[in-house]
Amino acid sequence: NAGVMQNPRHLVRRRGQEARLRCSPMKGHSHVYWYRQLPEEGLKFMVYLQKENIIDESGMPKERFSAEFPKEGPSILRIQQVVRGDSAAYFCASSPVPGHSSGNTIYFGEGSWLTVV
Amino acid sequence: KQEVTQIPAALSVPEGENLVLNCSFTDSAIYNLQWFRQDPGKGLTSLLLIQSSQREQTSGRLNASLDKSSGRSTLYIAASQPGDSATYLCAVPSDNQGGKLIFGQGTELSVKP
């Protein structure tokens, strides 16, 4: 059973370009979460998605950032008009079911490292 | 608002030592607490998950305890090895959506041979 797959692992973009990060959850997982790890900061929640639905985007910056999880294919985190401050590691995670009572841990991907030059 | 704090931020020990990493949280009404390991340039690996009704969990040389009333968890690593060198993160769910986690800043552990 493959783990959470993220690509690209490393991405370099010039200021003003777009960055697209992809995440395929573990098989059988329908809940996807995106986190960002800025240099010298901890991991911060960005968005929680189920297939075709954004459940919680309270951690997403209001502008330039968007996320989707279509019926078919991977989840996409899209950053438009990137700036140097967007340079960070972006992690995707998945779980089979949400909720504290499930006892299910959340599985993280290896991350996508975005560098904006 | 829940806040998670980890101390120390960094720790260096000689191989073979037993060590304790600390995690504290401000709101004791948590559903569970997880400890993760992160190697440089890598993702997170879940080490232990303690449900709110549990006091501790063990996996090999790792033991995690949870004291909800005092807002603390500890990760005990027995007989440390150089391969244990990594950053250790604790996290609690922000609500009953189990995947929306609030992380501490992590403890960077270095085990010297």
Chai-1 contact restraints between the chains, C-beta under 6 A:
chainA,res_idxA,chainB,res_idxB,connection_type,confidence,min_distance_angstrom,max_distance_angstrom,comment,restraint_id
A,H31,B,G99,contact,1.0,0.0,6.0,A-B,restraint_1
A,Y33,B,G99,contact,1.0,0.0,6.0,A-B,restraint_2
A,G42,B,F103,contact,1.0,0.0,6.0,A-B,restraint_3
A,G42,B,Q105,contact,1.0,0.0,6.0,A-B,restraint_4
A,L43,B,F103,contact,1.0,0.0,6.0,A-B,restraint_5
A,F45,B,K100,contact,1.0,0.0,6.0,A-B,restraint_6
A,Y48,B,K100,contact,1.0,0.0,6.0,A-B,restraint_7
A,S95,B,G99,contact,1.0,0.0,6.0,A-B,restraint_8
A,P98,B,Q97,contact,1.0,0.0,6.0,A-B,restraint_9
A,P98,B,G98,contact,1.0,0.0,6.0,A-B,restraint_10
A,G99,B,N96,contact,1.0,0.0,6.0,A-B,restraint_11
A,G99,B,G98,contact,1.0,0.0,6.0,A-B,restraint_12
A,H100,B,Y31,contact,1.0,0.0,6.0,A-B,restraint_13
A,H100,B,N32,contact,1.0,0.0,6.0,A-B,restraint_14
A,H100,B,P93,contact,1.0,0.0,6.0,A-B,restraint_15
A,H100,B,N96,contact,1.0,0.0,6.0,A-B,restraint_16
A,H100,B,G98,contact,1.0,0.0,6.0,A-B,restraint_17
A,T105,B,S46,contact,1.0,0.0,6.0,A-B,restraint_18
A,T105,B,L49,contact,1.0,0.0,6.0,A-B,restraint_19
A,I106,B,G99,contact,1.0,0.0,6.0,A-B,restraint_20
A,F108,B,G43,contact,1.0,0.0,6.0,A-B,restraint_21
A,F108,B,L44,contact,1.0,0.0,6.0,A-B,restraint_22
A,G109,B,G43,contact,1.0,0.0,6.0,A-B,restraint_23
A,E110,B,K42,contact,1.0,0.0,6.0,A-B,restraint_24
A,E110,B,G43,contact,1.0,0.0,6.0,A-B,restraint_25
A,G111,B,G43,contact,1.0,0.0,6.0,A-B,restraint_26
